Amino acid sequence: MTVSSETQPKDPDEKPVTMLVPDFPFGYDEYLKSPSGLGSIPAEHHGQEVAVIGAGMSGIVASYELMKMGLKPVIYESAEIGGRMRTGKFEGADGVVADLGAMRFPVSGRSFYHYVDEVGLSTEAFPNPLAPDTPSTVIDLVGRTHYAETLDDLPDFFSEVARSWADALEEGADFTKLQDAIRDRDTATVKRIWNSLVPHLDEVSFYGFLAASKAFGEKPYEYREAFGQVGFGTGGWDTDFPNSILEILRVCSTECDDHQRRILGGAQQLPVRLWKKAPEDIVHWPAGTSLETLMGGSPMPGAAKLERIGPDEIAITDKWGSRRTYPAVLVTCQPWLLSARMETDERLFPQRTWMAMDRSHFMLSSKTFVMVDRPFWRDVDPKTGRRTMSMTLTDRMTRATYLMDDGPDRPAVICLSYTWMDDALKFLTVPKDQRVRMMLQSLGHIYPDVDIASHIVGEPITVSWESDPNFMGAFNGNLPGHYRYQERLFSHFMQRDLNDDERGIYLAGDGISWTAAWAEGAVTTGLNAVWGIMKQFGGSAPADNPGPGDKFDELKPLRLPE
């Protein structure tokens, strides 16, 4: 699969929706595919070291592109390459994996897929509820279980809930016009519609938007309740109800919630392969150079201290006490870490930026996976004609259960539970074996005749991202009133208005983006930082391929009054 084929609409005359995010509708995918490249720096700066804190998707992409320009990224990493693109491996079963963080990638994220294609990875459709490639879906709600292979198999009530959501989007967000403008890459119209919505919706929660709409507000509560449990696209979204409706509108208008795929063999392969890849179009460095060879085979230990020591010098001390200085530093880790886990010189950021970083709201998330002897769920009961087990959405403890396999004759994987916020908190202190027992008990009410436990082999794999000191949460999720914070963080790469002490350090990562939780945002904010660092060293993008900073004044996010 290549992204170019996967993102083509079924109607050949219809343009695809891409993640042309309405706050800053810059075409990163077109920027990446231009034969002119991203830009260059003067030769006298070739070989200059630049620090990159964090070897997740954003840090690796930025390092890869900076290396191609002739700079020397020095990567600091406190855990492992990949960050939240982390893949767990089941012992004794080659190739059977569990994606603990990012695991499903919308095809609208074409900049992300640029790198998927760059390293030659294969993908397939993710088994989301009622997706075309998902054999069957079970919805278990308020003690009633419904089996479906298409939406038409469900009671009419669920179709009415789906229509209510579509009507709410039209009523409150001019949704079709906005998405058509994104599809057409009509940035003027995108900005006009979006900039008119932001002042009115910034302080409105997702739930408040639903309740105030005629589409939901004039219907019984059970419509909103069911929508929260079953949701749209990827499942129930009631854990997002306290978040800003702007977060949800970005997801829907750019189709992050639909047409998703998984990376065969695990998502962590992407950053790891970029770490090892020697690009052909590289400047200054000899052929065969990769990030791995530049770093001598391993990243630096995690950063422990950042301080300003001169006009063009920022010092980083790693956790073992080694201190090195750099003219430019890129920070891609979770921004809370700058105050909670590192000793960071306050002069490095404006106080309003510190406020934005510290007030960022992070979502809790937990997953639990088991390996099974085979994909037994594909068996069909001869009495009912139904599959033994299905992708499952429920209001029980498990919330969402996904079934993944690579063929009938291999061990397969069940994501027994994928939960968020309060649902994830319920599992936080529970050991992994007990988690599995609790989840099997919940699923036993839905599938009383299926002995799931008899198929489990090996040890389960589980994660609670909020308990990991290197992350302290899964991803950013802005609350009502947080738009100003996000605008400050995203725009930080444009450093022309900063004081001298505040220049030379850049922020990137999905939490800095407008689409937190999506790897596309990690990629694109990394590219923003690459542009900023390139400019710092006197470089520029090609005239026929302007970068995000070159188009910033035309496309910049709306700045609300303070």
Secondary structure, DSSP 8 states (H G I E B T S, - for coil): --HHHHT--SSTTS-------TTS---HHHHHH-TT-S-B--GGGTT-EEEEE--BHHHHHHHHHHHHTT-EEEEE-SS-TBTTS-EEE-TT-TT-EEESS---EETT-HHHHHHHHHTT--EEE---TT-TT-S-EEEEETTEEEEESSGGGS-HHHHHHHHHHHHHHHHHH-HHHHHHHHHHT-HHHHHHHHHHHHHHHTT-BHHHHHHHSHHHHTS-HHHHHHHHHH-BTTB--GGGTTSBHHHHHHHHHTTTTSSEEEETT-TTHHHHHHHH---SS-SSS-TT--HHHHTTTS-B--EEEEEEEETTEEEEEETTS-EEEES-EEE-S-TTHHHHTSEE-GGGS-HHHHHHHHH--EE-EEEEEEEESS-GGG-B-TTT--BSS-EEEESSTT-EEEEE-S-TTS-EEEEEEEEEHHHHHTTTTS-HHHHHHHHHHHHHHH-TT--GGGGEEEEEEEEEGGG-TTTSSSEE---TT-HHHHHHHHGGG--TTS-GGG-SEEE-STTTSSSTTSHHHHHHHHHHHHHHHHHHTT-B--TTS--TTTTHHHH-------
